[in-house]
Amino acid sequence: MEKNTMIKVTNRSAHLVGYKVPELSVNRQFSRRETKEISFDELEKLSFLPGGKRMLREYLVVKDPEALEALGLKVEPEYFYSKDDVIRILKEGTLDEFLDCLDFAPDGVLDMIKDYAVSLPLDNMSKRDAIQKKLGFNVTKAIEIRNTKFDGGDEVKESTTQTTRRAAAPVVESGRRTAAPKYKVTSIQEQ
């Protein structure tokens, strides 16, 4: 593959992803779900850095299968899942298809599954249980929390008990912030 070939790369995770390639003086950051065109040369140099291949495999999506092969990245079909694919598998996919997705999908796809399971919301209890077992994420509880916030559950209620002071407040006689000296001047002698 040509070094200057431009390839679309997308951050599919739910958080900011960034990397530095010192060789090229590149410091790149991807916002949530952001897509950029990156040269193959930059991707190749990133893949040589510690954690670079993991970043390309788990959090960023390289949209070109030929580039993935040239980078030596072996990926499962779930690697290419988009937002629409995740929504489809949540709503209409079989339980086996969904379990395979949970087992083989990269972290970025798993983040999307959690997001859409709550925002849709996911009605299938078997799939909710599978998410709980595989990812340790309680979809039912997250939906309850979200619904409580939207129903005004986060409003502060006024206290019915009245609080009283335990110590008396200091008495301030004048508008001064500091008190006058506590001694009395009796005479002034001139010399």
N, C-alpha and C positions, 0 to 999 in steps of 0.2 A: 504494500500500500504506500502511496506517495506521502511524504512527510507533511506537505502543505495541504493535504485534503482536509476540508472542513467537515466536522461531524457534529450533529446535534446531540447534546448531552443535557439531561434533565435531572434536577434534584427532586426525587419523588418522596423524600422523607418529610416529616412534619417539623423539621427544625433547620436551622442554618447549617450549611456544609461548606467548608473551605479547605483549600490546600495551597501549599507553596512549592514551586519548582525552582530552586535556587539557580540551576543551570541556565534557565531561560529568564530569570528575574521576574517570575510570574507569582502573583499573590491573588488568587481568585476565590470569590465567595459566591455561593448560590443561595438565594432566598428560597423559602418554601415553594415548591412546585415550579421554580424558575427554569427556563430552557436557554442555553447559550450554544453558540457554535464554537467549537474548539478544534484546533489543528490536531491531526493524528500524532505529530511529533510531540506535542504537549502531553497528550494522553499516554503515549509510550513512555515518556520520561516520568510521568506520574506513576505509572505501573511499576517502575523500578524502585521507587521510594518506599520506605517502610510504611505499611498500611495502605499504600496506593491501590493495589489490586483489590483489597477488601472494600475500599471506598467505592471503586468502580463497580464492584459486584453487588454490594449491599445498599448503597445510598444513591448513587448516580446511575442513570440509565443511559447507556451508549446506544443510540438508535440504529446503528449500523452493524448487522451481524458479521459482515466481513471484517470490520475493525475489531470486533470482539475476538474473532478467531486469530487475527494478526497479533493481538495483545496477549493471547494465550489464556483467555478467560472462557472457561466452560460454564455455561449457564443453563438453568432449567427453563421450560416454557413460561413459568410464572414470572421470570425476570422481566418480560416485556409487558406485563399486565398494566393497563392504564386505569384511570379512574372509572371509565365505563365498564371495563372487565371486572373490576372489584365490585362495583354495584351489581352487575349481572350475577356474579357468583354468590353474593349475599342474598339477593332476592330470589333467583331462579335456579341456582346451581344445586346439584345433588349434594348430599352430605359427604359422600366419598370424594367428590371433586373439591369440596371445601376443605376437607381434612388434608388432601394432597397439597392444596394451596398453603395451608398452615405449616405443613412439614417442609416444603421445598421453596417457598417464596423468600426473597431477600427481605431484610429489615424494613426497607422503605415501603414495600407492599404490605407488610404486617402493620405498619403505622397507618396506612390508608384503610386497612380493614377495621382497625380500632376506631378511627375517625368516623367512617361511614356507618359502622354498626350502631353508633350512638346517634348520629345526625339523621339517619333515614327514618326511624330507628329499625333495627333488625327485629323481626317478629318471631323468627324460628328459634325456639328454646334449645333445640339440639345444637344449633350453631353457636348460640350464646354459651352453652356449656363447654363446647369445644374450644372456644376462645379463652374461657376461664382456665381450662386445663392446660392448654398449650402455651398461652401467653401470660397467664396470671392476671388477666384484665377482666374485671367484673362489669360486663356490659349493662346488666340490669341495674346495678347500683349507679353507674355513670348516667344512665337515662333518668333515674329517679332524681339524682342531684341536678341534672340539667333542667328537668321539669319543675323542680322546687324553685330554682332561681328564676325561671320565666314566670312562675305563678306568684311572684312577690314574696317567696319564702325567705329571701335574704334581707327583708326589711327589719330594721331595729325596732323592737317593741319597747314602749316606755315602762319603766320599772314602777311597780305598785307600792313598793316599800320606800319610805322616806328615810334619807340618811341624815344623821345628826353628827355634829362635831364631838370629838372626844376630848379636845383641849380648847381652851378659850383663845380666841384670836387676839393678838396684841392690839392695844388701844393706841391709836395714833391721834394726837391732839392737834397737830398743825399739819400744814401741807408739806412739811419737810420730810425728806426720806431718811435723814439721820437725826438722832435726838441731840438736844443741847447738852453741854457738859453738866454733870451732876454736882458740881462744887459751886460754892458761893464766894464771890470776890468781896472782901471786906474793906480793903483800902488799897489805894494806889500811891506808892511813894515815888516822888521824883527825886532825882539826884543832881 
